[in-house]
Amino acid sequence: MTTDIEVLIEQIKKGSEPALLEFIEAHRAPLLGFINKNMSDGLKSKVEAADILQEASINAVESLEKMDFEQKTPFNWLCHLSERKIIDNHRKFFQVQKRAAGREVNQRADEAGAGQGFMDLLIASITSPSQAFARGAKEMKLLLALESLPEENREAIRLKYVEALPTKEIAAQLNKSDVAVRVMISRSMAKLQEILKNEDEFKSLLG
């Protein structure tokens, strides 16, 4: 008798993103267990296993079409991606030479400030779209970029960045899985940035 998981696996092999997201959600506990087991105590103090799983899930969605499941099962593939993300995060936090530490701190501070400037404009445009056109070219470009997204994606962004809801609550409101919402928001933000880059506007927003 064919199980639901076996059906999901067959759909994943055919390149179905919804099936992959459902599979990840169904295996969330063992995947988190694998990640926790392979994270050092030092890394656990810097990043949560759920964040590693989120990064691996997004990576999985983005690389699904290229994956050959003759070599790996979906679960083993996800474990492999999670392991790579653990390594990436370990390098990010611990393999920086001391003499470069100061430069890294300054760089992160600059990036954080730039990102916050973008987020301030994003929140303002979502909160008061009727005034966005009056505020200036930057806000207008951002509002138009937002309008290019599907309504569900805009709502997910609004709930996360304006209402400050955790993705689990957003998932409940949109009737989606937590992983699906995380992927949706990540892709939407990347699309916004790409649109604004194409308009030569994103850099000015961050400047």
C-alpha positions in Angstrom: 0.0 0.0 0.0 1.4 3.4 -1.0 1.9 5.8 1.9 1.4 9.6 1.8 5.2 10.0 2.2 5.9 7.8 -0.8 3.4 9.9 -2.9 5.3 13.0 -1.8 8.6 11.5 -2.7 7.4 10.6 -6.2 6.1 14.2 -6.6 9.4 15.6 -5.4 11.2 13.5 -8.0 9.0 15.2 -10.6 10.1 18.6 -9.4 7.0 19.5 -7.3 7.9 22.4 -4.9 4.7 22.1 -2.8 5.4 18.4 -2.3 9.0 19.2 -1.2 7.7 21.8 1.3 5.2 19.4 2.6 7.9 16.7 3.0 10.1 19.2 4.9 7.3 20.1 7.2 6.5 16.4 7.8 10.1 15.7 8.6 10.8 18.9 10.5 11.5 17.1 13.9 14.1 14.6 12.6 15.7 17.2 10.4 16.1 19.5 13.4 17.4 16.6 15.4 20.0 15.9 12.8 21.0 19.6 12.7 21.3 19.8 16.5 23.4 16.7 16.6 25.9 18.1 14.1 26.1 21.6 15.5 28.8 22.5 18.0 27.9 24.1 21.3 29.6 27.3 20.1 27.6 27.4 16.9 24.4 26.8 18.9 25.1 30.0 20.8 25.2 31.9 17.5 22.4 30.5 15.5 19.3 28.3 16.1 18.8 24.9 14.4 15.5 26.2 12.9 17.5 29.0 11.1 19.8 26.4 9.6 16.8 24.3 8.5 15.3 27.5 6.9 18.4 28.1 5.0 18.6 24.5 3.8 14.9 24.5 2.9 15.3 27.6 0.7 18.4 26.0 -0.9 16.4 22.8 -1.5 13.6 24.7 -3.3 16.1 26.7 -5.4 18.1 23.6 -6.5 15.2 21.1 -6.8 15.2 21.0 -10.6 18.9 20.1 -10.7 18.7 17.3 -8.1 19.2 13.7 -9.2 17.2 11.5 -6.7 18.8 8.3 -8.1 21.8 9.1 -5.9 20.1 10.4 -2.7 16.7 10.1 -1.1 14.9 13.5 -0.4 15.6 13.1 3.4 19.3 12.3 2.9 19.5 15.2 0.4 18.0 17.6 3.0 20.4 16.4 5.6 23.3 17.0 3.2 22.1 20.5 2.5 21.7 21.1 6.3 25.2 19.9 6.9 26.5 22.3 4.3 24.7 25.2 5.9 26.1 24.2 9.3 29.6 24.4 7.8 28.8 27.7 6.1 27.6 29.2 9.4 30.6 27.8 11.3 32.9 29.5 8.8 30.9 32.7 9.0 31.1 32.9 12.8 34.4 31.2 13.7 36.9 31.1 10.9 37.6 34.8 10.6 41.1 36.0 11.3 41.5 38.3 14.3 43.0 41.1 12.3 39.9 41.1 10.1 37.5 41.0 13.0 37.2 44.8 13.3 36.6 45.2 9.6 33.9 42.5 9.7 32.1 44.1 12.6 32.1 47.4 10.8 30.9 45.8 7.6 28.0 44.1 9.4 27.1 47.3 11.1 27.0 49.1 7.7 24.9 46.3 6.2 22.6 46.3 9.1 22.1 50.0 8.8 21.5 49.8 5.1 19.1 47.0 5.5 17.2 48.9 8.2 16.9 51.9 5.8 15.3 49.6 3.2 13.0 48.1 5.8 11.9 51.5 7.1 10.9 52.4 3.5 9.2 49.1 3.0 7.2 49.3 6.2 6.2 52.9 5.4 5.1 52.0 1.9 3.0 49.1 3.1 1.5 51.0 6.0 0.6 54.2 4.1 0.5 53.3 0.4 -1.7 56.2 -0.5 1.0 58.6 0.7 3.9 56.7 -0.9 3.6 58.6 -4.2 3.7 61.9 -2.4 6.8 61.1 -0.3 9.2 60.8 -3.3 10.7 58.7 -6.0 12.2 56.1 -3.7 8.9 55.4 -2.0 7.1 55.3 -5.3 9.5 52.9 -6.8 9.2 50.6 -3.8 5.4 50.8 -3.8 5.3 49.9 -7.5 7.7 47.0 -6.8 5.4 45.8 -4.0 2.4 46.0 -6.3 4.1 43.7 -8.8 4.0 40.9 -6.2 1.0 38.6 -5.8 -1.4 39.7 -3.2 -0.6 36.7 -0.9 3.1 37.6 -1.0 2.4 41.2 -0.1 0.2 40.1 2.8 2.9 37.8 4.1 5.4 40.6 4.0 3.0 42.9 5.7 2.3 40.4 8.5 6.0 39.8 9.1 7.4 43.3 8.8 4.5 45.6 9.8 2.6 43.3 12.2 5.8 41.6 13.4 4.2 38.2 13.5 6.3 35.1 13.6 6.2 32.9 10.5 4.2 30.2 12.3 1.3 32.6 12.9 1.5 33.9 9.3 1.4 30.4 8.1 -1.8 29.7 10.1 -3.4 32.8 8.7 -2.5 32.0 5.1 -3.2 28.3 5.5 0.3 27.3 4.5 3.2 25.5 6.2 5.8 27.5 8.1 8.5 26.5 5.6 6.3 27.6 2.7 5.8 31.0 4.2 9.6 31.4 4.9 10.4 30.5 1.3 7.6 32.9 0.1 8.9 35.8 2.1 12.5 35.2 1.2 11.7 35.0 -2.5 9.5 38.1 -2.3 12.2 40.1 -0.7 14.8 38.9 -3.2 12.4 39.8 -6.0 11.8 43.3 -4.6 15.6 43.9 -4.3 16.1 42.6 -7.9 13.4 44.9 -9.3 14.9 47.9 -7.5 18.4 47.0 -8.7 17.1 46.9 -12.2 15.7 50.4 -11.7 19.1 51.5 -10.3 17.1 52.4 -7.3 18.0 49.8 -4.7 21.5 51.2 -4.2 20.1 54.7 -3.7 17.6 53.2 -1.1 20.6 51.8 0.8 22.7 54.9 0.4 
